[in-house]
């Protein structure tokens, strides 16, 4: 399960969950969007708080989606420049 899905299912705000895992709301936002991959100690805290429902593998989906969007933006810019 992805972190955004888990937060929605448990009706938690970014601020509340960020406080539980010891990061800023902004850092959590970046993790949720796949813009940043959490450090292993943060991953361990996320795994513990979510009781294993969100794991490191779940972040790979978000990162891959984000990288795909970034690549599409680059391709669009390249096409517009031609």
N, C-alpha and C positions, 0 to 999 in steps of 0.2 A: 504494500500500500504506500502511496506517495505521502509525503508529509502534508501537503495541502489537503489531500483527501482525509487524512487522519485528523487534522485540526478541525476540519469541517464536521466530521462525524462525531467529534467529541465537544463541539461547540466551544472551542478555545480561541481566544484572540492571539495574535502574534505576540503582543506584549506579555501576556500571561505565560505563554509557552517559552518565550525567550528568557523570562525570569527563571523559570523552572530549570532550564538547561544552562543558565549562566552566560548568555550571549546578549548582544544588543538586538533590539527589534529590527534594526537595519540589516544586521548580519543574517538574522533569520529570514528576512525578506529575500536576500540574495540566495540563500540556500533553497528556498521554495521555488524560485524562478530558474534555478540551475545555473545562475551566474557565478556561483562560488561553491566549491565542494568543502564540506565541513572537515576540520582536522579530526584525527582519530579519537581524541579525547571527547570532542563534541559529539561525534558519531556514537560513542559509547553511552554518553548521557541521553542522547535521543533514543537509542535502543532501549535503555533502561526505563525511561519515562513512558515510552509507548508500549512497554512490555513486549518488545520484539516485533511489533507490528510494522515498524519502519526501520529498515536496515540500510547499510551502506549501498547495497545493490539497488535499492529503491531510488537513491539519488542519481544513479547512472542514467536512468530514464529521463530525469529532469535535465541533466547536463547535456545529454545527447539531443534533446529537443531544443535546448538553448543554442547549442552549437549549430544545429541545422538552421535555425532562424538567423543566426549571425552569418552563416555562409550564404543563405539566400539574399540577405541584405548586400553582401559583397558582390554577389552575382548581379543583382539588380543595378547596383552602382556601375559595375563594369559595362553592362549592356547599355546603360544610359549614356556613358561616356563615348561609346563607339559611334 
